[in-house]
Amino acid sequence: MNIKRILLGVVLLGLIGGGIFGYTFYGTFFTPNTNFDNEEAVVYIPTGATIDNLKDQLSSVLEDFDSFEAAADRKGYLSNIKAGKYKIGKGMNNNEIVNSLRSGNIPVKVSFNNQESINDLAGRIASQIEADSISLVAAFDDLEFLKANGFDDANKISLYIPNSYEFFWNTSVESFRGKMLKEYNRFWTDTRKEKASALGLKPNEVIALASIVHKETAKVDERPTVAGVYLNRLRKGMLLQADPTVIYAIKKETGNFDTVIKRVLYKDLEMDSPYNTYKYAGLPPGPIAMPDITAIDAVLNPKKHNYYYFVANVEKFGYHMFAENLTQHNRNKAQYIRWINAQKINR
């Protein structure tokens, strides 16, 4: 009789214990554990993250971090925390959250354009992926990598074709740079290379000229005309005499790329810099900025004409007046000088 009672007690205790375990197990894994009102929350898990990093990222979006930690530990996630950008849906339970953090790394769109220096580019990229700007600059400046792929210190920014690209947030600097090289090679199709060759230019020289065209006019429809002017001058052996190259030379000399120069002075034209196209023939050593694709294609598809000169059109702002000879140009230039003096723009 006593034995039966003992056995019954053991069974009852087992059932109670099993019930408690089942309730705890269910609560740990399958009870909703989010505390935000939006449909989803986004979290960023850094490379080499620890449990403390997880707590920093997740505590604000979870109802109970301790239960999540218990579930994550039982599922083996804490010994293999994965870096990246992840979404957590409203009402998710710990089991779903761990699964999302384990396999739901979301790509991010990385976009950049018109940066004037490698430092600017690195800062722009660093604001969109995990890598910091210092590490990015070091990778972009790597002379061994540049030389191995046909670039140098002066034209290294040519490698980065402005556009929007898809990356994982935790992409390494080497992986980012490697993908940009692939995108560069993809951009330079056989057709584009043939057009460059027909102009007597290499791809990096096209980008250098495109950077000048880009800086000369923001009007996309005018860029092929401006490109045609500079190509005409190159073919004739004339100095390019492009004001944007002088402005770049000043910025490079001072190291301040935030300098705003609205007017190039005659004394600036005497600056001894390989980027000063009033003083040195041909193209500058490299791009003076990152040209967008419309400027590159404007150089590859220039408008054919007999213009050798142009100056800002004061009656149609943003556009220019073009001239075939110096006499015509000087008349156009006189109008511009009168206007800029009237505006009291001295620098």
C-alpha positions as CSV (number, residue, x, y, z in Angstrom):
1,M,0.0,0.0,0.0
2,N,2.8,2.3,0.9
3,I,4.7,1.4,-2.2
4,K,1.6,2.3,-4.3
5,R,1.3,5.7,-2.6
6,I,5.0,6.3,-3.2
7,L,4.8,5.4,-6.8
8,L,1.7,7.6,-7.2
9,G,3.5,10.5,-5.6
10,V,6.5,10.1,-7.9
11,V,4.2,10.0,-10.9
12,L,2.4,13.1,-9.7
13,L,5.6,14.9,-9.0
14,G,6.8,13.9,-12.5
15,L,3.6,15.3,-14.1
16,I,3.9,18.5,-12.1
17,G,7.6,18.8,-12.9
18,G,6.9,18.1,-16.5
19,G,4.1,20.6,-16.6
20,I,6.3,23.2,-15.1
21,F,9.1,22.4,-17.5
22,G,6.7,22.5,-20.4
23,Y,5.2,25.8,-19.3
24,T,8.7,27.2,-18.8
25,F,9.9,25.8,-22.1
26,Y,6.9,27.2,-24.0
27,G,7.2,30.5,-22.3
28,T,10.9,30.8,-23.1
29,F,10.6,29.9,-26.8
30,F,7.1,30.6,-27.9
31,T,5.6,33.5,-26.0
32,P,5.7,36.9,-27.9
33,N,8.6,38.9,-26.7
34,T,8.7,42.3,-28.4
35,N,7.8,45.7,-27.0
36,F,7.6,48.1,-30.0
37,D,4.5,49.3,-31.8
38,N,5.8,49.4,-35.4
39,E,5.5,46.4,-37.6
40,E,9.2,45.7,-37.3
41,A,12.4,46.9,-35.7
42,V,15.8,46.9,-37.2
43,V,18.9,46.0,-35.2
44,Y,22.6,46.0,-36.1
45,I,24.8,43.3,-34.6
46,P,28.5,44.3,-34.8
47,T,31.3,41.9,-35.9
48,G,32.7,40.0,-33.0
49,A,29.6,40.8,-30.9
50,T,29.3,39.5,-27.3
51,I,26.3,38.9,-25.1
52,D,26.8,42.5,-23.9
53,N,26.6,43.8,-27.4
54,L,23.4,41.8,-28.0
55,K,21.9,43.3,-24.8
56,D,22.8,46.8,-26.0
57,Q,21.1,46.2,-29.3
58,L,18.1,44.2,-28.2
59,S,17.0,45.4,-24.8
60,S,15.1,48.3,-26.2
61,V,13.1,46.1,-28.6
62,L,12.5,43.0,-26.4
63,E,10.0,42.7,-23.5
64,D,12.3,40.3,-21.6
65,F,16.0,40.0,-22.6
66,D,16.7,37.3,-20.0
67,S,14.2,34.9,-21.6
68,F,15.7,35.6,-25.0
69,E,19.2,34.9,-23.7
70,A,18.0,31.6,-22.3
71,A,16.4,30.6,-25.6
72,A,19.5,31.8,-27.6
73,D,21.8,29.8,-25.3
74,R,19.7,26.6,-25.7
75,K,19.7,27.0,-29.5
76,G,23.4,27.5,-29.6
77,Y,23.3,31.0,-30.9
78,L,25.3,32.6,-28.2
79,S,28.4,30.6,-29.3
80,N,28.0,31.7,-32.9
81,I,26.6,35.3,-32.9
82,K,26.4,36.6,-36.5
83,A,27.1,40.2,-37.4
84,G,24.7,42.1,-39.7
85,K,21.5,44.0,-40.1
86,Y,18.4,42.2,-39.0
87,K,14.6,42.7,-38.8
88,I,12.5,41.7,-35.8
89,G,8.8,41.5,-36.5
90,K,6.2,42.7,-34.0
91,G,5.0,39.9,-31.8
92,M,7.8,37.5,-32.6
93,N,8.7,35.0,-30.0
94,N,12.3,34.1,-28.9
95,N,12.5,31.1,-31.2
96,E,11.6,33.3,-34.2
97,I,13.9,36.1,-33.1
98,V,16.9,33.7,-32.8
99,N,16.1,32.2,-36.2
100,S,16.0,35.7,-37.7
101,L,19.3,36.7,-36.1
102,R,20.8,33.5,-37.3
103,S,19.9,33.6,-41.0
104,G,18.1,36.9,-41.8
105,N,21.0,39.2,-42.6
106,I,19.5,42.0,-44.7
107,P,21.4,43.7,-47.5
108,V,21.7,47.5,-47.4
109,K,21.8,49.9,-50.3
110,V,25.1,51.8,-50.5
111,S,25.1,54.9,-52.6
112,F,27.6,57.5,-53.4
113,N,28.3,60.2,-56.0
114,N,30.2,63.4,-56.5
115,Q,32.8,63.0,-53.7
116,E,35.8,65.1,-54.3
117,S,38.4,63.0,-52.4
118,I,39.0,59.6,-51.1
119,N,38.4,60.8,-47.6
120,D,35.0,62.1,-48.6
121,L,34.2,58.8,-50.2
122,A,35.3,56.9,-47.2
123,G,33.2,59.0,-44.9
124,R,30.1,58.5,-47.1
125,I,30.6,54.8,-47.2
126,A,31.2,54.5,-43.5
127,S,27.8,56.1,-42.8
128,Q,26.2,53.2,-44.6
129,I,28.1,50.1,-43.5
130,E,29.9,48.9,-40.4
131,A,33.4,49.6,-41.6
132,D,34.9,52.9,-40.3
133,S,36.3,55.6,-42.5
134,I,39.9,55.1,-41.3
135,S,39.9,51.5,-42.4
136,L,38.3,52.4,-45.7
137,V,40.8,55.1,-46.5
138,A,43.7,52.6,-45.8
139,A,42.1,50.1,-48.2
140,F,41.5,52.7,-50.8
141,D,45.1,54.0,-50.5
142,D,46.7,50.6,-50.7
143,L,49.3,51.2,-53.4
144,E,50.0,47.5,-54.0
145,F,46.3,46.9,-54.7
146,L,46.1,50.0,-56.9
147,K,49.2,49.1,-59.0
148,A,48.0,45.5,-59.4
149,N,44.8,46.7,-60.9
150,G,46.0,49.5,-63.2
151,F,45.5,52.5,-60.9
152,D,47.8,54.9,-59.0
153,D,47.5,57.4,-56.2
154,A,46.3,60.2,-58.5
155,N,43.5,58.3,-60.2
156,K,42.4,55.9,-57.4
157,I,39.0,57.5,-57.1
158,S,38.3,56.5,-60.7
159,L,37.8,52.9,-59.4
160,Y,34.5,53.9,-57.7
161,I,31.7,54.4,-60.2
162,P,29.0,56.4,-58.5
163,N,25.7,54.5,-58.2
164,S,23.7,52.5,-55.7
165,Y,25.0,49.0,-54.8
166,E,23.8,46.2,-52.5
167,F,26.0,45.1,-49.6
168,F,25.6,43.4,-46.3
169,W,26.0,45.9,-43.5
170,N,29.0,44.0,-42.0
171,T,30.9,43.8,-45.3
172,S,34.7,44.1,-44.8
173,V,36.7,46.9,-46.3
174,E,38.5,44.4,-48.6
175,S,35.2,42.9,-49.8
176,F,33.8,46.3,-50.4
177,R,36.9,47.3,-52.4
178,G,36.8,44.0,-54.3
179,K,33.2,44.4,-55.3
180,M,33.9,48.0,-56.5
181,L,36.7,46.7,-58.7
182,K,34.2,44.1,-60.2
183,E,31.7,46.9,-60.8
184,Y,34.3,49.1,-62.4
185,N,35.2,46.3,-64.8
186,R,31.5,45.6,-65.5
187,F,30.9,49.3,-66.2
188,W,33.7,49.4,-68.8
189,T,32.0,47.3,-71.4
190,D,33.7,46.5,-74.7
191,T,31.5,49.3,-76.3
192,R,32.7,51.9,-73.8
193,K,36.3,50.8,-74.2
194,E,36.0,51.0,-78.0
195,K,34.5,54.6,-77.7
196,A,37.4,55.6,-75.4
197,S,40.0,54.1,-77.8
198,A,38.4,56.0,-80.7
199,L,39.0,59.2,-78.8
200,G,42.6,58.3,-78.1
201,L,41.9,57.9,-74.4
202,K,42.2,55.2,-71.8
203,P,39.2,54.6,-69.4
204,N,40.9,56.4,-66.5
205,E,41.6,59.4,-68.8
206,V,38.0,59.4,-69.8
207,I,37.1,59.7,-66.1
208,A,39.6,62.5,-65.6
209,L,38.1,64.5,-68.4
210,A,34.5,63.6,-67.3
211,S,35.3,65.0,-63.8
212,I,36.1,68.4,-65.5
213,V,32.9,68.2,-67.6
214,H,30.9,67.3,-64.4
215,K,32.3,70.4,-62.6
216,E,31.8,72.7,-65.5
217,T,28.1,72.1,-65.9
218,A,25.3,70.5,-63.9
219,K,23.1,70.4,-67.0
220,V,23.1,66.9,-68.2
221,D,21.9,67.9,-71.7
222,E,24.8,70.3,-72.0
223,R,27.6,67.9,-71.0
224,P,28.1,66.4,-74.4
225,T,28.7,69.9,-75.8
226,V,31.2,70.8,-73.1
227,A,33.0,67.4,-73.6
228,G,33.2,68.2,-77.3
229,V,35.0,71.5,-76.5
230,Y,37.6,69.9,-74.5
231,L,38.2,67.1,-77.0
232,N,38.5,69.7,-79.7
233,R,41.2,71.4,-77.7
234,L,43.0,68.2,-76.9
235,R,43.1,67.2,-80.6
236,K,44.4,70.7,-81.5
237,G,47.1,70.6,-78.8
238,M,45.6,73.6,-77.0
239,L,45.7,74.0,-73.2
240,L,42.4,72.9,-71.6
241,Q,42.2,76.0,-69.5
242,A,39.5,74.6,-67.3
243,D,38.7,76.7,-64.2
244,P,37.6,73.7,-62.1
245,T,41.1,72.2,-62.4
246,V,42.5,75.4,-60.9
247,I,40.0,75.3,-58.1
248,Y,41.0,71.7,-57.4
249,A,44.6,72.7,-57.4
250,I,44.0,75.3,-54.8
251,K,42.0,72.9,-52.6
252,K,44.6,70.2,-52.9
253,E,47.4,72.7,-52.0
254,T,45.5,73.9,-48.9
255,G,44.1,70.4,-48.0
256,N,40.7,72.1,-47.5
257,F,38.2,70.5,-50.0
258,D,35.4,72.4,-48.3
259,T,36.7,75.7,-49.7
260,V,34.1,77.6,-51.8
261,I,35.6,79.4,-54.7
262,K,33.0,81.2,-57.0
263,R,35.6,83.1,-59.0
264,V,39.0,82.1,-60.3
265,L,41.4,85.0,-60.2
266,Y,44.2,85.7,-62.7
267,K,46.8,85.1,-60.0
268,D,45.3,81.6,-59.5
269,L,46.2,80.8,-63.1
270,E,49.9,81.1,-62.3
271,M,49.7,78.4,-59.6
272,D,52.4,75.7,-60.3
273,S,50.4,72.5,-60.1
274,P,50.0,69.6,-62.5
275,Y,46.3,70.1,-62.1
276,N,46.4,73.7,-63.4
277,T,45.4,73.2,-67.0
278,Y,46.1,76.8,-67.7
279,K,49.8,76.0,-67.1
280,Y,50.2,72.3,-68.1
281,A,49.0,70.8,-71.3
282,G,46.8,67.7,-71.6
283,L,44.7,66.1,-68.9
284,P,45.4,66.4,-65.2
285,P,47.1,63.5,-63.4
286,G,43.7,62.2,-62.3
287,P,40.1,63.2,-61.7
288,I,39.4,66.4,-59.9
289,A,36.2,64.9,-58.4
290,M,34.1,61.8,-58.8
291,P,32.1,62.3,-62.1
292,D,28.7,60.8,-62.4
293,I,27.8,58.4,-65.2
294,T,26.2,61.0,-67.3
295,A,29.5,63.0,-67.4
296,I,31.5,59.8,-68.3
297,D,29.0,59.0,-71.1
298,A,29.1,62.6,-72.3
299,V,32.8,62.2,-72.9
300,L,32.3,58.9,-74.7
301,N,29.5,60.3,-76.8
302,P,30.5,64.0,-77.3
303,K,28.6,66.4,-79.5
304,K,30.5,67.1,-82.7
305,H,31.0,70.8,-83.3
306,N,33.7,73.5,-83.9
307,Y,33.6,75.1,-80.5
308,Y,36.8,75.7,-78.6
309,Y,35.6,78.1,-76.0
310,F,32.7,78.7,-73.6
311,V,31.7,80.9,-70.7
312,A,28.7,81.0,-68.4
313,N,25.5,82.3,-69.9
314,V,24.2,85.1,-67.7
315,E,20.8,85.1,-69.4
316,K,20.3,81.4,-69.1
317,F,21.7,80.4,-65.7
318,G,23.4,77.0,-65.5
319,Y,24.1,77.0,-69.2
320,H,27.0,78.4,-71.3
321,M,27.7,80.4,-74.4
322,F,29.9,78.6,-76.9
323,A,32.3,80.1,-79.4
324,E,34.4,78.9,-82.4
325,N,37.1,81.5,-82.1
326,L,38.6,83.8,-79.6
327,T,36.9,87.0,-80.9
328,Q,33.5,85.5,-80.3
329,H,34.6,84.2,-77.0
330,N,35.9,87.5,-75.8
331,R,32.5,89.1,-76.6
332,N,30.7,86.4,-74.6
333,K,33.3,86.7,-71.8
334,A,32.8,90.5,-71.5
335,Q,29.1,89.9,-70.7
336,Y,30.0,87.5,-68.0
337,I,32.6,89.7,-66.4
338,R,30.2,92.6,-66.3
339,W,27.6,90.4,-64.7
340,I,30.0,88.9,-62.1
341,N,31.3,92.3,-61.2
342,A,27.8,93.7,-60.7
343,Q,27.1,90.8,-58.4
344,K,30.3,91.8,-56.4
345,I,31.5,88.2,-56.5
346,N,35.2,88.6,-55.8
347,R,36.2,85.1,-54.8
